[in-house]
Amino acid sequence: MITSTDTHTSGQKQFTTNCPDGYVALSGGYNIQGSITASYRSNSAGDPAGVTSWTIVQTSGATLSGTAYVYCLATQ
């Protein structure tokens, strides 16, 4: 199991953090200033039918307001 992170700047309201190839998302989360309305497993485009990424949707936040992360599990 590994953790993958991604830092974002203001203006972005949907963040998707991807697992490396050969891994699936087990869980995820965030450390962000502001409000989050959704946090879910997804594909790299943010589609909840996927299993390789973690997506969060932010409603407010400041510049460089935080980090989204995903716990990834090897598939083999």
DODRENMAR-778808 format. One line per 4 residues: number of its first residue (from 1); for each residue x, y, z of N, C-alpha, C, CB. Coordinates in steps of 0.001 Angstrom, whole numbers, plus 500000, padded with zeros to 6 digits. Glycine has a CB too. Layout:
<sites>
NUM) X/Y/Z/X/Y/Z/X/Y/Z/X/Y/Z | ...
</sites>
This chain:
<sites>
1) 500849/498826/500000/500000/500000/500000/500892/501235/500000/499035/499999/501222 | 500524/502231/499202/501264/503490/499133/500287/504653/499244/502086/503585/497815 | 500808/505839/499501/500005/507058/499517/500468/507950/498381/500113/507796/500886 | 499521/508458/497610/499813/509385/496532/499173/510722/496896/499288/508849/495149
5) 499893/511829/496712/499372/513142/497068/499432/514089/495889/500141/513721/498243 | 498648/515147/495990/498611/516166/494955/498246/517489/495620/497596/515794/493820 | 499017/518547/495386/498752/519861/495957/498073/520727/494910/500058/520527/496460 | 497151/521559/495355/496350/522366/494429/496342/523837/494840/494912/521833/494362
9) 496056/524690/493875/495953/526116/494130/494493/526542/494084/496786/526916/493113 | 494231/527786/494471/492852/528278/494485/492277/528303/493080/492781/529677/495107 | 490961/528310/492996/490284/528326/491716/489884/526940/491255/491153/528968/490688 | 490606/525908/491689/490240/524541/491360/489227/524060/492384/491488/523611/491325
13) 488134/523504/491928/487085/523060/492839/486926/521551/492860/485779/523696/492464 | 487434/520848/491859/487421/519388/491875/488848/518902/491708/486495/518809/490757 | 489349/518149/492674/490705/517629/492639/490642/516118/492518/491503/518053/493897 | 491394/515548/491606/491485/514103/491469/492943/513710/491580/490872/513616/490125
17) 493241/512844/492548/494590/512347/492775/494639/510901/492316/495005/512480/494275 | 495580/510572/491469/495649/509260/490827/496646/508330/491501/496012/509417/489372 | 496316/507043/491481/497259/505998/491888/498186/505713/490710/496510/504691/492349 | 499393/505212/490981/500272/504793/489885/499678/503588/489155/501684/504453/490420
21) 500191/503297/487974/499751/502117/487222/499925/500865/488067/500536/501984/485897 | 498966/499951/487990/499033/498706/488739/498467/498793/490141/500433/498252/488814 | 497878/499937/490506/497296/500150/491829/495838/500574/491692/498098/501213/492616 | 495047/500297/492708/493669/500788/492792/493532/501610/494068/492636/499605/492772
25) 492578/502523/494072/492337/503366/495232/491596/502577/496306/491539/504622/494836 | 492113/502624/497515/491489/501963/498649/490680/502970/499462/492551/501282/499533 | 491239/504157/499637/490599/505223/500400/491308/506521/500043/490652/504945/501951 | 490812/507621/500539/491454/508891/500264/490974/509959/501220/491200/509316/498835
29) 491479/511154/501019/491078/512250/501883/491747/513535/501466/491402/511938/503326 | 491839/514454/502411/492339/515782/502100/492753/516501/503362/491293/516591/501353 | 493598/517490/503194/493967/518444/504235/493862/519797/503563/495427/518174/504841 | 492670/520389/503610/492371/521583/502826/491668/522624/503691/491504/521226/501605
33) 492037/523878/503512/491309/524975/504137/490074/525239/503297/492197/526261/504270 | 488922/525324/503916/487690/525564/503173/486734/524411/503360/487980/525775/501689 | 485692/524387/502573/484642/523378/502702/484726/522346/501583/483265/524040/502699 | 484511/521082/501926/484483/519974/500979/483066/519417/500939/485516/518864/501368
37) 482513/519244/499737/481154/518710/499620/481123/517257/499171/480358/519545/498655 | 482253/516733/498675/482295/515340/498234/483716/514816/498334/481766/515200/496788 | 483835/513521/498629/485112/512829/498703/484820/511380/498345/485788/512965/500136 | 485332/510900/497182/484929/509579/496708/485981/508946/495800/483606/509675/495970
41) 485920/507595/495673/486782/506854/494759/486287/507087/493340/486801/505330/495104 | 487231/507183/492399/486860/507545/491022/487914/507045/490043/486687/509078/490884 | 487743/507438/488770/488816/507262/487796/489547/508592/487670/488262/506779/486405 | 490521/508690/486785/491330/509912/486681/490540/511123/486199/492487/509675/485748
45) 489355/510905/485614/488498/512005/485169/487500/512429/486246/487751/511605/483906 | 487502/511750/487399/486569/512085/488475/485261/511321/488411/486281/513544/488449 | 485152/510334/487525/483940/509523/487394/483880/508522/488548/483906/508784/486018 | 482805/508532/489365/482713/507633/490516/482599/506153/490153/481538/508019/491347
49) 482465/505817/488881/482442/504407/488466/483849/503811/488445/481794/504269/487077 | 484877/504655/488502/486256/504181/488442/486804/503778/489796/487131/505237/487850 | 488012/503176/489786/488614/502672/491024/490094/503035/491181/488463/501177/491081 | 490647/503874/490304/492084/504136/490309/492492/505484/490897/492594/504048/488927
53) 491542/506262/491393/491834/507614/491863/490910/507967/493026/491680/508642/490713 | 491177/509140/493625/490296/509683/494653/489993/511123/494281/490938/509586/496081 | 488719/511512/494315/488290/512854/493933/487642/513547/495117/487315/512801/492742 | 487943/514840/495270/487243/515672/496239/486696/516891/495516/488181/516089/497413
57) 485613/517446/496033/485013/518660/495481/485019/519711/496587/483548/518396/494941 | 485684/520825/496320/485848/521915/497281/484922/523064/496913/487319/522396/497328 | 484293/523671/497921/483417/524814/497660/484093/526145/497940/482167/524704/498490 | 485161/526152/498730/485883/527401/499004/487296/527068/499442/485156/528249/500091
61) 488200/528034/499280/489578/527822/499700/490480/528928/499220/490085/526500/499199 | 491627/529056/499879/492595/530095/499554/493706/529526/498672/493186/530707/500840 | 494588/530408/498170/495714/529985/497360/496560/528975/498119/496560/531188/496945 | 496955/527917/497422/497748/526833/498010/497112/526328/499306/499189/527308/498277
65) 495791/526092/499246/495035/525809/500461/495096/524377/500943/493638/526168/500249 | 495772/523482/500234/495837/522140/500789/496296/521066/499847/494543/521774/501296 | 496111/519832/500318/496564/518640/499608/495472/517589/499611/497849/518079/500241 | 495276/516945/498482/494387/515786/498378/495277/514556/498316/493435/515879/497113
69) 494830/513436/498909/495625/512228/498879/494767/510997/498677/496417/512098/500146 | 495406/509916/498228/494730/508643/498000/495641/507529/498505/494376/508443/496481 | 495060/506571/499193/495776/505355/499596/495574/504340/498481/495264/504795/500993 | 496671/503819/497947/496634/502926/496791/497111/501531/497172/497492/503487/495650
73) 496439/500537/496652/496757/499138/496923/497162/498456/495624/495551/498408/497576 | 498277/497733/495655/498746/497013/494463/497719/495959/494061/500132/496350/494722 | 497493/495819/492756/496510/494862/492265/497105/493470/492068/495919/495353/490963 | 498415/493332/492151/499028/492015/491943/499980/491685/493048/499751/491955/490614
</sites>
